[in-house]
Amino acid sequence: MVAGIYKIENLISKKSYIGQSKDIEVRWCTHRNNLNKSKHRNGHLQNSYNKYGKENFEFSILEEVASTDSPVLLKNILEEREQSWVDLYDFDMLYNICPVSGSCLGMKHSEETKNKMSESRLGEKNHNYGKHLSEETKKKMSEAQKGEKHHMFGKKLSEETKLKLSKARKGEKNPMFGKTGKDSPNYGKNISEEHKRCISKANNGEKNHMYGKTGEQCPKSKMITFKGKTQNMTAWAKEIGINNSSLSRRVRVWGVERALSEPKPE
């Protein structure tokens, strides 16, 4: 079993696909079988394969990577090495869909493609339609994503990335934008006392995201200016007749102007 980075090259157009695998031989068999059956998930590569023929495609190993006892470490090494090879090429000369190894950052689908993808997963077409996971299966899925097995284990988001994620969920981009009253997914739902106790326990002490935050770190003390008037979150919440958490959520999702102008939900 050989782990490493490989290339599938079109000998006529000189365009290539760069990939990585912990078992290159198995991965190449998968590529070849899918291409021969016209079922490859990379449409660009499949179309070229159909046009030029399999005899004009060459598979080669670019770099071998030493295997490790840690699957997560091996995955990270492979992604790093794959990225190094991808960066050596003009991206226009690659069949790769995403410019970032192990991520679809930078990839944009057309609205038509998005609609087709959505429709292909609706109702009975969804692979989980009618299926109910057993408690044992749920437990196994949970264990499979704990600690080093989790795809985000050891990774820290940069401040720039955090800011981009935050902006991507603000205002109309937020999935909860404008959903109040009957439009809210929680409308009419009653939380059991046991559930309330679980929520309370999960937010006690150091588990609480506000633990240790005082003064300016506390959102309740955040000063907000609206129509020439400046006061903290608590005072604004009292003035418009809603609780602090609701107002805080409104400001985060809607922005200050709408949050303080929107009437209190009935």
N, C-alpha and C positions, 0 to 999 in steps of 0.2 A: 504493500500500500504506500503510494507516494503522495505526499501533501505538497502543495505549491501553487504556482501561478501558471496559467496556460493561455494559449492564443489560438483562435480559429481565424485563419486568414483567407480572404478571397484573392486568389492568385492573379486574377485579371484586373480588378479594380483597386487591389492593394488595401482594401478596407478590412479591418480586423475586429474581432471580439476578444476582449481581455476578461478572464475569469479566474476564480480561485476555488480550491477544493481541498478537503482533507484526504480525499482519495480521487486523484485526477483520472485514473483509468475508468472508474465507475461513472464519474461525471461526464467523460467523453462519450461513453456508451449511451448515457441518457440524452445528451445533445444529439448524437447521431440518430438514435431511434425516433426522437421527436421531429427532427428535421425531415427524415425520410417519410414520416407519416403526415407531414405538414401540420404538426400540432405544437410547434415550438412557440413558447410564450413571447419570444422576442420577434415581433412582426417584421422588423427591418432585416434581421438576419434570415428569417424564413423566406421572405420575398426574394432576396438575393440568391439564396440557395436554390430556390425553384427556377430562377431566371438563368443562372450560370451553370447549374448542375453540380452534383457532389464531387465530380472529378476535378473541379476547379477550386476546391476548398481544402486547405491543409491545416492539420492540427499539430501543434508543437508545445513543448514545455519550456517556459521562459525561465523559471526558477523553482528549485526544490526547497522546501521548508522543513526543518527538522521537527518531528512530532514531539508533543509534550504530554504530560499526564493530565494537564488541565485543559478541557475542551474550550473554556472561555479564553484562556491565554492564547491557544492556537488560533481561535477565531479572530482575535484582535491582531495577531501577527499577520495572518493571511490578509485581512482587510487593509492593514498598513502597507504590506508589500504590493497588493493589487493596486492600491491608490498610487504608489510610486511609479508603477508601470503605466497606468492610465495617464498620469501627468506627463509622461514622455511623448505622448502622441497628440496630434491635433485632434480634438474631440470630434470634428466633422469627419475624420477618417476612421471612426470607431462605430461599431454596431451597438455598443453599450447604450442602454436607455438612460441611465443615471450617471452624472459626472462624479458623484461621490460614492465610494465603495461602501456597501452595506447600508446605503440610505437612498431615498428617492428625492432628496433635496435637490432642487434645480430642475425637476421634471414637472412639466405642466401638461395636463390633459385638456383637450378641447371640450366645449360644453356638450357636443354630440357624444363624445366618448364617455364623459361622466354620466350622461343619461343612460347610455347603453349598459355601463357597468352597474348602475343602480338597478335598472330593470332586470338585469340578469340574476340579481340576488333577492328579488321580491317573491313573497309567498312560497309556493311549492318549489320554485327554482333554487331557493336557498338551501345549502347543504345541511343546515341544521333544522330545516322545517319539520315540525312534528317530533323532534327528538328532545328527550329530557335527560339531562345528565344525572347519573347516580351520585350519591354523596361520596362514594369511593373515588369516582372519576374526578369530581370537583377537588377532592383532597390531593389526588395525584397531580392535577394541573397546578394547584397552588404550590406544592412542594417543588415542582419542576421549574418554578420561577423565583425561588428563594435564594438569597445569598449570591454566590458566584455564578449561579445558573441564570440569574436575571440579566437581561441584555443591557441594563444600565448600571450594573455593578461596577463600582470603581470609577465611573465616569462623572465628571462635574461639568455642568453647563456654564459657559462663560457669561459674563454680565451682558454682553452684546446679544447672545442667544436668548437669554431670559427676557430682555427688552423686546426682541422680535416676537417671542411667544406671547408676551403680554399685549402688544399692539394688535396681534392677530386675533385676539379674543375680545377686543373692546368694541363698544357701540354696536352697530348693525351686524358686525362680524360674529358677535357672540350668539351661540345657538339658543340662548334664553332671551334674546333681545325682543322686547315687546310682549313677552308671554306673562301676563298677569291675570289674576282672577280665574275664570273658566279656561283660559288658554294655558294655564300653568299645568305641567304634567303631574303636580302634586295636589291639584284642586280636588276637594272632596275626600281625600285620603285621610284616614285616621290612624295615627301612630299609637300602637299599643303601649301600655305602661312599661312592659318589659323592654320594648325597643327603645323607649325614652331613657331607661336606666342604662342600657348598653351604650347609647350615644353619649350620655353624661359621663359614664366611666371612661370612655375612649378619649374624652377631652379634658380629663382631670390632670392637675399638676403639670409635669414637664411635657406631657403629651399634647397639651394645649398649644396651638400655634402662637398664642399671645403670652405664653409663660415668660416671665422676666421682663416683659416690655413695659416700660413706664415713660412718662413724659412725652416727648415728641415721637417716640417709637410706637406709642399707642394711637390707633386710628381715631379713637373717641376724642383725643385732644387735638386732632388735625383741624387747623383753622381754614374755613371755607368762606370765600367772598362771593356774594351773589347780589346783584342789583345794588351795589354800594354798601352792603351790610356784611360785616365779618363776625363770625362766631364759630364755635367748635361744633363737631358732629352731633354731640348730645343736645345742644341748644337748638340746632336746626331740626333734629328729629322730633323734639318736643313741640316745636312751633308748627310743623306741618302734620303732626298727629300720627307718626309711625315710630316703631322702635329703632334703636341704633343699628341693629344688624340689617334690617330692611333698607334703611337709608344708605348704609355702607355698600350694600349690594347694588342698589340703584346707581350710586355714583360710579362704582366700578364698571358697571355694564352700560349705563346710559350716558354718563357724564354729568357734571354739576347742574347745568341749566335745565335739562329735562328732569333730572332727579328731584329738583326742588320745585319744579313747575307742575309736574304730574299730580293730579289729585289722589288722595288716599283711596286705595281700592275698597270697594264695599264688601 
